[in-house]
Amino acid sequence: MKLSNSFIQAIGVVVMLAELPEKETLKSSEISSRMGTSPSYLLKIAKKLKDADILCSEASKRGGYSLKKPVDQISFLDIFDAIESENSFFDGLNFKIFYKMFLTQNIIAKKGKILRSILGDAEEEYRNKLSQHFIVELVPTNPDGSLVEINWRTIIEEKN
């Protein structure tokens, strides 16, 4: 299993939106400008996050994306499933290659079961670990514990 850059970019998008002042939004072009990513690629990530009920979008002149729920309710697993899909790590694996290393059906069944168990346990532990961590852990906080607010739109406009 290999994580994609999309997963890391999606986490970045969510953190960036978490830092916005209340009721503020950012357009995908503003986010991609700050992140240094392709606007069309970022739109695909944002759509997946929106479809997973992590982001909401507002269509207007000053509209854009914002978070649909608080950062302490958005787990890394939520983002992982939105971006990498909820499919099992096993999907698309060809176990026949492994099975060819054995001469009898009995050994194939026995060793195949062991391999699937090991990989299944690893996937379960991985997903469980992601479910225990939330985006709030990545958002900077003020000394009083409140989330840091950044007016990204102003910063992006000043840069351009």
SEVOFI-809286 format. One record per residue: residue in one letter; x, y, z of N, C-alpha, C, O, CB in turn; residue number from 0. Coordinates in nm, 2 decimals. Atoms other than C-alpha are relative to their C-alpha. Glycine has a CB too. Layout:
BEGIN
A	X	Y	Z	X	Y	Z	X	Y	Z	X	Y	Z	X	Y	Z	NUM
...
This chain:
BEGIN
M	0.08	-0.12	0.00	0.00	0.00	0.00	0.09	0.12	0.00	0.18	0.13	0.08	-0.09	0.00	0.12	0
K	-0.08	-0.12	0.01	0.13	0.34	-0.09	-0.10	0.12	0.00	-0.20	0.12	-0.06	0.08	0.00	-0.13	1
L	0.09	-0.12	-0.01	-0.02	0.67	0.01	0.03	0.09	-0.12	0.14	0.09	-0.18	0.03	0.08	0.13	2
S	-0.02	-0.09	0.11	-0.07	0.92	-0.27	0.02	0.15	0.05	-0.01	0.18	0.16	-0.12	0.00	-0.09	3
N	-0.01	-0.14	-0.03	0.02	1.29	-0.28	-0.13	0.07	0.02	-0.15	0.16	0.10	0.08	0.07	-0.11	4
S	0.13	-0.05	-0.02	-0.35	1.35	-0.30	-0.05	0.00	0.14	-0.11	0.09	0.19	-0.10	-0.07	-0.09	5
F	0.04	0.01	-0.14	-0.40	1.23	0.05	0.07	0.11	0.09	0.00	0.17	0.17	0.05	-0.14	0.06	6
I	-0.07	-0.10	-0.08	-0.14	1.47	0.19	-0.05	0.14	-0.04	-0.07	0.23	0.04	0.16	0.00	-0.03	7
Q	0.06	-0.13	0.04	-0.28	1.76	-0.02	-0.14	0.02	0.06	-0.17	0.13	0.09	0.00	0.00	-0.16	8
A	0.14	-0.01	-0.06	-0.63	1.68	0.11	0.01	0.04	0.14	-0.07	0.13	0.19	-0.07	-0.13	-0.02	9
I	-0.02	-0.04	-0.14	-0.50	1.71	0.46	0.04	0.15	0.01	-0.01	0.22	0.09	0.11	-0.09	0.07	10
G	-0.04	-0.14	0.01	-0.34	2.04	0.37	-0.12	0.09	-0.03	-0.13	0.20	0.03	0.10	0.02	-0.11	11
V	0.12	-0.08	0.03	-0.67	2.17	0.22	-0.08	0.01	0.13	-0.13	0.12	0.16	-0.08	-0.07	-0.11	12
V	0.09	-0.01	-0.12	-0.86	2.08	0.54	0.06	0.08	0.10	-0.01	0.16	0.17	-0.02	-0.15	0.05	13
V	-0.07	-0.09	-0.10	-0.60	2.24	0.77	-0.01	0.15	-0.04	-0.04	0.23	0.04	0.15	-0.04	0.01	14
M	0.01	-0.14	0.05	-0.60	2.55	0.55	-0.14	0.06	0.02	-0.15	0.18	0.07	0.04	0.01	-0.15	15
L	0.14	-0.05	-0.02	-0.98	2.58	0.56	-0.03	0.01	0.15	-0.11	0.10	0.19	-0.09	-0.09	-0.07	16
A	0.02	-0.01	-0.15	-0.97	2.52	0.94	0.05	0.13	0.06	0.00	0.17	0.16	0.06	-0.12	0.07	17
E	-0.07	-0.12	-0.05	-0.75	2.82	0.98	-0.08	0.13	-0.04	-0.05	0.24	0.01	0.14	0.01	-0.05	18
L	0.07	-0.11	0.04	-1.00	3.05	0.81	-0.09	0.06	0.11	-0.14	-0.01	0.20	-0.09	-0.03	-0.12	19
P	0.10	-0.06	-0.10	-1.20	3.30	1.02	-0.14	-0.05	-0.03	-0.17	-0.10	-0.14	0.00	0.16	-0.01	20
E	0.13	0.06	0.02	-1.56	3.19	1.07	-0.07	0.07	-0.11	-0.06	0.19	-0.14	-0.08	0.03	0.13	21
K	0.08	-0.04	0.11	-1.79	3.22	0.77	0.08	0.04	-0.12	0.02	0.09	-0.22	-0.09	0.11	0.04	22
E	-0.09	-0.03	0.12	-1.49	3.27	0.53	0.01	-0.12	-0.08	0.00	-0.23	-0.03	0.14	0.06	0.05	23
T	-0.02	0.11	0.09	-1.44	3.06	0.23	0.13	0.03	-0.09	0.17	0.14	-0.09	-0.12	-0.03	-0.09	24
L	-0.11	-0.02	0.09	-1.16	3.00	-0.02	-0.04	-0.07	-0.13	-0.09	-0.18	-0.13	0.14	-0.05	0.05	25
K	0.03	0.06	0.13	-1.19	2.93	-0.39	0.12	-0.11	-0.03	0.22	-0.10	0.03	0.00	0.10	-0.12	26
S	-0.10	0.11	0.03	-1.00	2.62	-0.53	0.12	0.07	-0.06	0.23	0.02	-0.03	-0.06	-0.10	-0.09	27
S	-0.12	-0.07	0.06	-0.78	2.86	-0.73	0.09	0.06	0.11	0.21	0.07	0.09	-0.04	0.11	-0.10	28
E	-0.07	-0.06	-0.11	-0.68	3.04	-0.41	0.08	-0.11	0.08	0.20	-0.09	0.12	-0.09	0.08	0.10	29
I	-0.07	0.11	-0.08	-0.60	2.71	-0.23	0.12	-0.06	-0.08	0.23	-0.08	-0.03	-0.10	-0.11	0.03	30
S	-0.11	0.06	0.09	-0.40	2.57	-0.53	0.11	0.10	-0.01	0.23	0.06	-0.02	-0.06	-0.04	-0.13	31
S	-0.11	-0.10	0.01	-0.21	2.90	-0.56	0.09	-0.01	0.13	0.21	-0.01	0.11	-0.06	0.14	-0.01	32
R	-0.08	0.00	-0.13	-0.10	2.88	-0.19	0.08	-0.13	0.01	0.19	-0.14	0.05	-0.09	0.01	0.12	33
M	-0.07	0.14	-0.01	-0.02	2.50	-0.21	0.10	-0.02	-0.11	0.18	-0.12	-0.11	-0.11	-0.10	0.00	34
G	-0.09	0.02	0.12	0.16	2.53	-0.55	-0.04	-0.13	-0.07	0.04	-0.20	-0.12	0.14	-0.01	0.05	35
T	0.05	0.12	0.08	-0.06	2.26	-0.71	-0.09	0.05	-0.11	-0.12	0.16	-0.12	-0.08	-0.09	0.10	36
S	0.09	-0.02	0.12	-0.26	2.24	-1.03	-0.14	0.03	0.05	-0.20	-0.05	0.13	0.01	-0.12	-0.10	37
P	0.14	-0.03	-0.04	-0.60	2.41	-1.00	-0.10	-0.12	-0.04	-0.19	-0.14	0.04	-0.04	0.13	-0.07	38
S	0.09	0.11	0.04	-0.77	2.12	-1.19	0.02	-0.12	0.09	-0.08	-0.19	0.12	0.03	-0.04	-0.15	39
Y	-0.03	0.11	-0.09	-0.60	1.86	-0.97	-0.06	0.03	0.14	-0.12	-0.06	0.20	0.15	-0.02	0.02	40
L	0.06	-0.04	-0.13	-0.71	2.05	-0.66	-0.15	-0.01	0.00	-0.21	-0.05	0.10	0.05	0.14	0.04	41
L	0.15	0.01	0.02	-1.07	2.06	-0.79	-0.04	-0.14	0.02	-0.14	-0.17	0.08	-0.04	0.05	-0.13	42
K	0.04	0.14	-0.02	-1.07	1.68	-0.80	0.01	-0.04	0.15	-0.08	-0.11	0.19	0.10	-0.09	-0.08	43
I	-0.02	0.03	-0.14	-0.94	1.66	-0.44	-0.12	0.06	0.07	-0.18	0.00	0.16	0.13	0.05	0.05	44
A	0.11	-0.07	-0.07	-1.20	1.92	-0.33	-0.13	-0.07	-0.02	-0.22	-0.08	0.07	-0.01	0.14	-0.04	45
K	0.12	0.07	0.03	-1.48	1.73	-0.50	-0.01	-0.13	0.08	-0.12	-0.16	0.13	-0.01	-0.04	-0.15	46
K	0.01	0.12	-0.09	-1.39	1.41	-0.32	-0.03	0.03	0.14	-0.10	-0.04	0.21	0.13	-0.08	-0.02	47
L	0.02	-0.04	-0.14	-1.38	1.59	0.01	-0.14	0.05	0.02	-0.20	0.02	0.12	0.10	0.11	0.04	48
K	0.13	-0.05	-0.01	-1.71	1.75	-0.06	-0.10	-0.12	-0.01	-0.20	-0.12	0.07	-0.03	0.10	-0.12	49
D	0.09	0.12	0.01	-1.87	1.42	-0.17	0.00	-0.08	0.13	-0.09	-0.15	0.16	0.05	-0.09	-0.11	50
A	-0.01	0.08	-0.13	-1.75	1.27	0.17	-0.05	0.09	0.11	-0.03	0.05	0.23	0.15	-0.03	0.02	51
D	0.05	-0.09	-0.10	-1.92	1.56	0.36	0.10	0.06	0.09	0.07	0.08	0.21	-0.11	-0.08	0.08	52
I	-0.10	-0.06	-0.08	-1.60	1.70	0.48	0.01	0.15	-0.03	0.03	0.24	0.06	0.14	-0.06	-0.03	53
L	0.00	-0.14	0.04	-1.62	2.03	0.28	-0.14	0.03	-0.05	-0.22	-0.06	-0.09	0.10	0.02	-0.11	54
C	0.12	-0.05	0.07	-1.91	2.24	0.16	0.05	0.11	-0.09	0.15	0.17	-0.07	-0.11	0.05	0.10	55
S	-0.04	-0.10	0.09	-1.90	2.48	-0.12	-0.12	0.10	-0.02	-0.24	0.06	-0.01	0.04	-0.06	-0.14	56
E	0.10	-0.11	0.02	-2.08	2.81	-0.18	0.03	0.07	-0.14	0.14	0.12	-0.16	0.00	0.10	0.11	57
A	-0.02	-0.06	0.14	-2.13	2.93	-0.54	-0.05	0.15	0.01	-0.17	0.18	0.00	-0.08	-0.08	-0.10	58
S	0.03	-0.14	0.01	-2.11	3.31	-0.54	0.13	0.07	-0.03	0.24	0.01	-0.03	-0.06	0.06	0.14	59
K	-0.12	-0.08	0.03	-1.87	3.59	-0.62	0.11	-0.02	0.11	0.23	-0.03	0.07	-0.03	0.15	-0.02	60
R	-0.09	0.02	-0.11	-1.70	3.56	-0.28	0.00	-0.14	0.06	0.05	-0.16	0.17	-0.02	0.11	0.11	61
G	0.02	0.14	-0.05	-1.79	3.19	-0.24	0.13	-0.08	-0.01	0.24	-0.03	-0.04	-0.11	-0.06	-0.07	62
G	-0.11	0.10	0.00	-1.57	2.89	-0.22	-0.02	-0.11	0.09	-0.14	-0.15	0.12	0.13	0.07	0.03	63
Y	0.01	0.12	-0.09	-1.50	2.60	0.01	0.02	0.04	0.14	0.09	0.14	0.18	0.11	-0.10	-0.04	64
S	-0.02	-0.01	-0.14	-1.53	2.58	0.38	-0.02	-0.14	0.06	-0.06	-0.24	-0.01	-0.10	0.10	0.07	65
L	0.02	0.13	-0.06	-1.54	2.29	0.63	-0.15	-0.02	0.04	-0.22	0.07	0.08	0.09	-0.01	0.13	66
K	0.14	0.03	-0.03	-1.87	2.12	0.68	-0.02	-0.04	0.15	-0.13	-0.03	0.20	-0.05	-0.12	-0.09	67
K	0.01	0.04	-0.15	-1.79	2.00	1.04	0.13	0.04	0.07	0.23	0.07	0.00	-0.02	-0.15	0.01	68
P	-0.12	-0.04	-0.08	-1.55	2.09	1.32	0.12	-0.09	-0.02	0.10	-0.21	-0.05	-0.03	0.01	0.14	69
V	-0.12	0.08	0.02	-1.19	1.98	1.29	0.02	-0.11	0.10	0.09	-0.21	0.07	0.12	0.09	0.00	70
D	-0.01	0.11	-0.09	-1.22	1.77	1.60	-0.10	-0.12	-0.03	-0.10	-0.22	0.04	-0.03	0.05	0.14	71
Q	0.09	0.11	0.05	-1.48	1.56	1.41	0.05	-0.06	-0.13	-0.02	-0.15	-0.19	-0.14	0.05	-0.01	72
I	-0.05	0.05	0.13	-1.27	1.50	1.09	0.12	-0.08	0.03	0.23	-0.03	0.07	0.03	0.12	-0.09	73
S	-0.11	0.09	-0.03	-1.05	1.20	1.13	0.09	-0.02	-0.12	0.04	0.01	-0.24	-0.05	-0.14	0.05	74
F	-0.09	0.03	0.11	-0.75	1.11	0.92	-0.07	-0.11	-0.09	-0.05	-0.11	-0.21	0.14	-0.04	0.05	75
L	0.07	0.11	0.07	-0.96	0.80	0.82	-0.10	0.06	-0.09	-0.12	0.01	-0.21	-0.06	-0.10	0.09	76
D	0.10	-0.06	0.08	-1.24	1.02	0.69	0.07	0.05	-0.13	0.01	0.03	-0.24	-0.06	0.12	0.07	77
I	-0.07	-0.05	0.11	-0.99	1.19	0.46	0.06	-0.11	-0.09	0.05	-0.10	-0.21	0.11	0.10	0.04	78
F	-0.06	0.11	0.07	-0.81	0.87	0.37	-0.11	-0.07	-0.09	-0.09	-0.10	-0.21	0.06	-0.10	0.09	79
D	0.11	0.06	0.07	-1.15	0.71	0.27	-0.05	0.09	-0.12	-0.08	0.04	-0.22	-0.11	-0.04	0.09	80
A	0.05	-0.09	0.10	-1.25	1.02	0.07	0.10	0.00	-0.12	0.05	0.00	-0.24	-0.02	0.14	0.06	81
I	-0.10	-0.01	0.11	-0.93	1.03	-0.13	0.05	-0.13	-0.06	0.06	-0.15	-0.18	0.12	0.08	0.05	82
E	-0.06	0.13	0.04	-0.79	0.68	-0.14	-0.10	-0.11	-0.03	-0.07	-0.21	-0.08	0.10	-0.05	0.10	83
S	0.11	0.09	0.01	-1.13	0.51	-0.14	-0.01	-0.09	0.12	0.09	-0.11	0.20	0.00	-0.08	-0.13	84
E	0.03	0.09	-0.12	-1.29	0.28	0.12	0.03	-0.15	-0.04	0.01	-0.23	0.04	-0.14	0.01	0.05	85
N	-0.03	0.14	0.04	-1.18	-0.03	-0.08	0.11	-0.06	0.09	0.19	0.01	0.14	0.04	0.00	-0.15	86
S	-0.10	0.07	-0.07	-0.97	-0.29	0.09	0.13	0.01	-0.07	0.14	0.03	-0.19	-0.05	-0.15	0.02	87
F	-0.13	0.01	0.06	-0.60	-0.30	0.04	0.01	-0.12	-0.09	0.10	-0.12	-0.18	0.11	0.00	0.12	88
F	-0.01	0.12	0.08	-0.66	-0.64	-0.11	-0.06	0.02	-0.14	-0.02	-0.06	-0.23	-0.08	-0.11	0.07	89
D	0.06	-0.02	0.13	-0.86	-0.50	-0.40	0.10	0.01	-0.11	0.20	0.09	-0.10	-0.09	0.12	0.00	90
G	-0.09	0.00	0.11	-0.68	-0.58	-0.72	0.13	-0.08	0.02	0.21	-0.09	-0.08	0.04	0.14	-0.03	91
L	-0.12	0.08	-0.02	-0.41	-0.80	-0.57	-0.02	-0.14	-0.06	-0.13	-0.19	-0.06	0.02	-0.02	0.16	92
N	0.00	0.13	0.07	-0.33	-1.11	-0.76	0.07	-0.10	0.09	0.20	-0.11	0.09	0.07	0.01	-0.14	93
F	-0.06	0.10	-0.09	-0.27	-1.39	-0.50	0.05	-0.12	-0.08	0.12	-0.20	-0.02	-0.10	-0.04	0.11	94
K	-0.04	0.12	0.08	-0.23	-1.65	-0.78	0.15	-0.01	-0.01	0.21	-0.12	-0.02	-0.07	0.00	-0.14	95
I	-0.14	0.00	0.01	0.13	-1.54	-0.81	0.07	-0.07	0.12	0.16	-0.15	0.11	0.06	0.15	-0.02	96
F	-0.05	0.06	-0.12	0.19	-1.63	-0.45	-0.03	-0.15	0.01	0.05	-0.23	0.05	-0.06	0.07	0.12	97
Y	0.05	0.14	-0.01	-0.01	-1.96	-0.48	0.09	-0.09	-0.08	0.10	-0.21	-0.05	-0.14	-0.01	-0.04	98
K	-0.08	0.08	0.08	0.22	-2.08	-0.75	0.13	-0.05	0.06	0.20	-0.13	0.01	0.04	0.08	-0.13	99
M	-0.12	0.04	-0.07	0.50	-2.12	-0.50	-0.02	-0.13	0.08	0.07	-0.19	0.14	0.04	0.11	0.10	100
F	0.03	0.12	-0.08	0.32	-2.43	-0.35	-0.05	-0.10	-0.10	-0.10	-0.07	-0.21	-0.11	0.03	0.10	101
L	0.04	0.11	0.09	0.25	-2.77	-0.50	-0.13	-0.06	0.03	-0.18	-0.13	-0.06	0.11	-0.11	0.01	102
T	0.13	0.07	-0.03	-0.07	-2.88	-0.33	-0.10	0.11	0.04	-0.07	0.21	0.10	0.02	-0.10	0.11	103
Q	0.11	-0.09	-0.03	-0.41	-2.72	-0.28	-0.01	0.02	0.15	-0.05	0.13	0.20	-0.13	-0.06	-0.05	104
N	0.00	-0.01	-0.14	-0.38	-2.79	0.09	0.10	0.10	0.05	0.06	0.19	0.14	0.03	-0.14	0.07	105
I	-0.10	-0.11	-0.04	-0.06	-2.58	0.13	-0.05	0.13	-0.05	-0.03	0.23	0.02	0.14	-0.04	-0.06	106
I	0.05	-0.13	0.05	-0.21	-2.31	-0.09	-0.11	0.06	0.09	-0.10	0.17	0.12	-0.06	-0.02	-0.15	107
A	0.11	-0.05	-0.09	-0.52	-2.29	0.13	0.06	0.04	0.13	0.02	0.15	0.19	-0.10	-0.11	0.02	108
K	-0.05	-0.03	-0.13	-0.32	-2.30	0.45	0.09	0.13	0.00	0.07	0.22	0.08	0.09	-0.11	0.05	109
K	-0.09	-0.12	0.01	-0.05	-2.04	0.35	-0.07	0.12	-0.05	-0.04	0.23	-0.01	0.12	-0.04	-0.09	110
G	0.08	-0.11	0.05	-0.29	-1.83	0.16	-0.09	0.07	0.11	-0.10	0.19	0.12	-0.10	-0.04	-0.11	111
K	0.08	-0.05	-0.11	-0.51	-1.80	0.47	0.09	0.08	0.10	0.05	0.19	0.15	-0.06	-0.12	0.08	112
I	-0.10	-0.07	-0.09	-0.20	-1.70	0.68	0.03	0.14	-0.06	0.03	0.24	0.01	0.13	-0.08	0.02	113
L	-0.03	-0.13	0.07	-0.10	-1.43	0.42	-0.12	0.10	0.01	-0.10	0.22	0.04	0.04	-0.02	-0.14	114
R	0.11	-0.09	0.00	-0.45	-1.29	0.40	-0.03	0.05	0.14	-0.07	0.17	0.16	-0.13	-0.07	-0.05	115
S	0.02	-0.04	-0.14	-0.48	-1.28	0.78	0.10	0.11	0.04	0.07	0.21	0.11	0.02	-0.12	0.09	116
I	-0.10	-0.10	-0.03	-0.15	-1.09	0.82	-0.03	0.13	-0.07	-0.03	0.23	0.00	0.14	-0.05	-0.05	117
L	0.03	-0.12	0.08	-0.24	-0.84	0.55	-0.13	0.06	0.05	-0.14	0.19	0.06	-0.01	-0.03	-0.15	118
G	0.13	-0.05	-0.06	-0.60	-0.81	0.69	0.02	0.07	0.13	-0.03	0.18	0.16	-0.10	-0.11	0.01	119
D	-0.03	-0.06	-0.13	-0.47	-0.74	1.04	0.08	0.13	-0.01	0.05	0.23	0.06	0.09	-0.10	0.09	120
A	-0.08	-0.13	0.02	-0.22	-0.48	0.91	-0.10	0.11	-0.05	-0.09	0.22	0.00	0.11	-0.03	-0.10	121
E	0.09	-0.10	0.05	-0.50	-0.30	0.72	-0.09	0.04	0.11	-0.12	0.16	0.13	-0.09	-0.06	-0.12	122
E	0.09	-0.04	-0.11	-0.73	-0.31	1.02	0.07	0.09	0.10	0.02	0.19	0.15	-0.05	-0.13	0.08	123
E	-0.07	-0.08	-0.09	-0.46	-0.17	1.25	0.03	0.14	-0.06	0.02	0.24	0.01	0.14	-0.06	0.03	124
Y	-0.03	-0.12	0.07	-0.37	0.10	0.99	-0.13	0.09	0.00	-0.12	0.21	0.04	0.04	-0.02	-0.14	125
R	0.13	-0.08	0.00	-0.74	0.21	0.95	-0.04	0.04	0.14	-0.09	0.15	0.16	-0.11	-0.08	-0.06	126
N	0.03	-0.04	-0.14	-0.79	0.20	1.33	0.08	0.11	0.05	0.03	0.20	0.11	0.02	-0.13	0.09	127
K	-0.09	-0.11	-0.04	-0.49	0.42	1.39	-0.04	0.13	-0.07	-0.05	0.24	0.00	0.15	-0.03	-0.04	128
L	0.04	-0.12	0.07	-0.61	0.67	1.13	-0.13	0.06	0.06	-0.16	0.18	0.07	-0.02	-0.02	-0.15	129
S	0.13	-0.04	-0.05	-0.96	0.67	1.29	0.02	0.07	0.14	-0.07	0.14	0.19	-0.09	-0.12	0.01	130
Q	-0.02	-0.05	-0.14	-0.81	0.77	1.63	0.07	0.14	0.00	0.08	0.20	0.10	0.09	-0.09	0.08	131
H	-0.07	-0.13	0.01	-0.64	1.09	1.50	-0.09	0.10	-0.08	-0.15	0.06	-0.18	0.14	-0.01	-0.06	132
F	0.09	-0.10	0.06	-0.82	1.41	1.40	0.08	0.12	-0.05	0.19	0.15	0.01	-0.11	0.04	0.10	133
I	-0.07	-0.11	0.06	-0.73	1.71	1.20	0.03	0.11	0.10	0.13	0.19	0.08	-0.09	0.06	-0.11	134
V	-0.02	-0.10	-0.11	-0.75	1.93	1.51	0.15	-0.01	0.05	0.20	0.09	0.09	-0.10	-0.01	0.11	135
E	-0.14	0.02	-0.05	-0.41	1.78	1.60	0.10	0.08	-0.09	0.21	0.11	-0.04	0.04	-0.14	0.00	136
L	-0.09	-0.06	0.09	-0.25	1.96	1.30	-0.02	0.15	-0.01	0.06	0.23	-0.06	-0.01	-0.06	-0.14	137
V	0.03	-0.14	0.01	-0.42	2.30	1.33	0.07	0.08	0.11	0.05	0.04	0.23	-0.15	0.03	0.00	138
P	-0.07	-0.08	-0.10	-0.20	2.56	1.51	-0.11	0.06	0.10	-0.22	0.10	0.06	0.08	0.11	-0.06	139
T	0.09	-0.06	-0.10	-0.35	2.70	1.83	0.06	0.12	0.07	0.19	0.13	0.07	-0.04	-0.11	0.11	140
N	-0.04	-0.12	-0.08	-0.33	3.02	2.03	0.04	-0.05	0.14	0.00	-0.16	0.18	-0.10	0.11	0.00	141
P	-0.04	0.04	-0.14	-0.19	3.02	2.39	-0.13	-0.04	0.08	-0.12	-0.12	0.17	0.06	0.11	0.07	142
D	0.13	0.03	-0.07	-0.56	3.00	2.51	-0.06	-0.13	-0.05	-0.16	-0.17	0.00	-0.10	0.11	-0.01	143
G	0.05	0.13	0.05	-0.61	2.68	2.31	-0.09	0.01	-0.12	-0.13	-0.09	-0.19	-0.07	-0.07	0.10	144
S	0.09	-0.02	0.12	-0.83	2.84	2.04	0.08	-0.02	-0.13	0.20	-0.01	-0.13	-0.07	0.14	0.00	145
L	-0.07	0.02	0.12	-0.75	2.76	1.68	0.05	0.14	-0.06	-0.02	0.24	-0.05	-0.09	-0.07	-0.10	146
V	-0.05	-0.11	0.06	-0.53	3.01	1.50	-0.08	0.03	-0.12	-0.12	-0.06	-0.20	0.15	-0.02	-0.04	147
E	0.07	-0.04	0.12	-0.72	3.21	1.24	0.09	0.08	-0.10	0.16	0.17	-0.05	-0.12	0.09	0.04	148
I	-0.08	-0.06	0.10	-0.55	3.31	0.92	-0.09	0.05	-0.12	-0.17	-0.03	-0.17	0.11	-0.09	-0.06	149
N	0.08	-0.05	0.11	-0.71	3.53	0.65	0.09	-0.03	-0.13	0.16	0.05	-0.18	-0.02	0.16	0.01	150
W	-0.08	0.05	0.12	-0.56	3.33	0.36	-0.03	0.08	-0.12	0.06	0.11	-0.20	-0.03	-0.14	-0.03	151
R	0.03	-0.07	0.12	-0.74	3.53	0.10	0.08	0.13	-0.01	0.14	0.16	-0.12	-0.15	0.04	-0.01	152
T	-0.08	-0.12	0.00	-0.56	3.85	0.20	0.15	-0.03	-0.02	0.22	0.03	-0.10	-0.01	0.07	0.14	153
I	-0.14	0.04	0.02	-0.22	3.67	0.22	0.02	-0.04	-0.15	0.12	0.00	-0.21	0.03	-0.12	0.09	154
I	-0.01	0.04	0.14	-0.28	3.52	-0.13	0.00	0.12	-0.09	0.08	0.12	-0.19	-0.11	-0.11	-0.04	155
E	0.01	-0.12	0.09	-0.38	3.85	-0.28	0.12	0.09	0.01	0.16	0.14	-0.09	-0.13	0.08	0.04	156
E	-0.12	-0.08	-0.02	-0.08	4.03	-0.13	0.12	-0.07	-0.07	0.21	0.00	-0.13	0.04	0.01	0.15	157
K	-0.11	0.07	0.07	0.15	3.76	-0.28	-0.01	0.02	-0.15	0.10	0.03	-0.21	-0.01	-0.15	0.03	158
N	0.02	-0.02	0.15	0.00	3.81	-0.63	0.01	0.14	-0.03	0.00	0.18	-0.15	-0.13	-0.06	-0.04	159
